[in-house]
Amino acid sequence: MAIKIYIDADACPVKEETYKVALRYGLQTFVVSNSFMQIPISPQIARIVVKAGADAADDWIAGHVISGDVVVTNDIPLAARVLAREAHAVAPYGRAFTGDSIGMALAQRSLMEHIRSTGETTGGPPPFAPADRSRFLQVLDQIISRERRRRLLSEPR
């Protein structure tokens, strides 16, 4: 089976970069959002518009992703669901979520939610920078290359 890429697209700043990588490798890509979004005209790129709702796009992605696929998301709970399906999750700023890192990421997210619920202003993440795009491209390419090698090695001879 071919590797598929799923983009949690509503607030994703690296859609164009993902399209380029997907087209270079010839991978089917699903752009999942709660509203219409312009995408390149290509048989390899599909637009999926889900119903309105906080987790509708996440639920669609989690319901379709399979082992070895790649999900581009900044959503930590979605990344945890993706990893549970033995797929890959990468954040737009170039962080690959792993089984080892997801627990800490979930705990930190929970802590920050608690702090915000007390009325504390947390400031949010730093602005997205060109170095983040570069790191994302590098990590996405590494994930796809490793997965392709893994699949080649596991094919019956």
C-alpha positions in Angstrom: 0.0 0.0 0.0 1.2 3.5 -0.8 1.9 6.0 1.9 -0.8 8.7 2.2 -0.4 12.2 3.7 -3.2 13.8 5.7 -3.1 17.5 6.4 -5.1 18.9 9.4 -5.5 22.0 7.2 -7.6 24.6 9.0 -4.6 26.4 10.6 -1.7 24.7 8.9 1.0 27.1 7.7 2.9 24.4 5.6 0.3 23.2 3.2 2.3 24.4 0.1 5.4 22.7 1.4 3.5 19.5 2.0 2.0 19.5 -1.5 5.5 19.9 -3.0 6.9 16.9 -1.1 3.8 14.8 -1.8 4.0 15.5 -5.5 7.7 14.8 -5.6 7.2 11.3 -4.0 3.9 10.7 -5.8 1.8 10.4 -2.6 -1.9 10.8 -2.3 -2.7 13.7 -0.1 -5.9 14.6 1.8 -6.4 18.2 2.8 -9.0 18.0 5.6 -10.8 21.1 6.9 -14.1 22.5 8.2 -14.5 24.8 5.3 -13.7 25.1 1.6 -10.0 25.5 1.0 -8.2 26.1 -2.3 -5.9 23.3 -3.3 -3.7 22.6 -6.3 -5.3 20.9 -9.2 -3.9 17.4 -9.1 -5.3 13.9 -9.0 -3.0 13.2 -6.1 -4.5 16.0 -3.9 -8.0 15.7 -2.5 -10.0 18.2 -0.6 -12.1 16.8 2.3 -14.6 19.3 3.9 -16.0 17.9 7.1 -19.0 19.2 9.0 -18.4 22.1 11.5 -17.3 21.0 14.9 -14.2 21.2 17.0 -13.0 17.7 16.3 -14.7 16.8 13.0 -11.5 17.1 10.9 -9.5 15.2 13.6 -12.1 12.4 13.7 -12.1 12.1 9.9 -8.3 11.9 9.8 -8.1 9.4 12.7 -10.8 7.3 11.1 -8.9 7.0 7.8 -5.2 7.0 8.7 -3.5 3.6 8.7 0.0 2.3 9.7 2.8 4.1 8.0 0.7 7.1 6.8 1.8 10.6 7.6 -0.3 13.3 9.3 0.6 17.0 9.4 -0.9 18.5 12.5 -0.3 20.8 15.4 -3.1 19.1 17.4 -1.4 17.0 20.1 -4.5 14.8 20.9 -4.8 14.1 17.2 -1.1 13.2 17.0 -1.6 10.8 19.9 -4.5 9.1 18.0 -2.4 8.9 14.9 0.5 7.3 16.8 -1.9 4.8 18.3 -2.7 3.7 14.7 1.1 3.2 14.1 1.2 6.2 11.7 3.5 9.2 11.7 2.6 12.7 13.0 4.6 15.8 12.4 4.0 19.3 13.5 4.2 22.2 11.1 7.3 23.6 12.9 9.2 20.4 12.2 8.7 18.3 15.3 8.0 14.6 14.7 5.7 13.2 17.5 6.9 9.8 18.7 5.7 7.3 21.2 8.3 8.6 23.6 7.4 12.3 23.2 3.6 12.2 23.0 3.0 11.6 26.7 5.1 14.7 27.7 3.4 16.8 25.0 -0.1 15.8 26.2 0.9 16.5 29.8 2.3 19.9 28.9 -0.8 20.7 26.9 -3.0 19.8 29.9 -0.9 21.9 32.2 -1.1 24.9 29.9 -4.9 24.5 29.6 -5.1 24.5 33.4 -3.0 27.6 33.7 -5.2 29.4 31.1 -8.3 28.3 32.9 -7.2 30.2 36.0 -7.1 33.4 34.0 -3.3 33.5 33.5 -2.2 34.9 30.1 0.4 32.5 28.6 1.5 34.4 25.5 1.2 31.5 23.1 3.8 30.0 20.8 6.5 32.1 19.1 5.8 33.4 15.5 6.2 30.9 12.7 9.6 31.5 11.1 11.4 30.5 7.8 13.6 28.1 9.9 10.4 26.3 11.0 9.5 25.7 7.3 12.9 24.4 6.6 12.9 22.1 9.6 9.4 20.8 8.7 10.5 20.0 5.1 13.6 18.1 6.4 11.6 16.1 9.0 8.8 15.3 6.5 11.3 14.1 4.0 13.0 12.0 6.6 9.8 10.4 7.7 8.7 9.5 4.2 12.1 8.2 3.2 12.3 6.0 6.3 8.8 4.7 5.8 9.5 3.9 2.1 12.6 1.9 3.2 10.7 0.1 5.9 8.1 -0.9 3.4 10.7 -2.1 0.9 12.4 -4.2 3.5 9.2 -5.8 4.6 8.0 -6.8 1.1 8.1 -10.5 0.4 10.8 -11.4 -2.0 
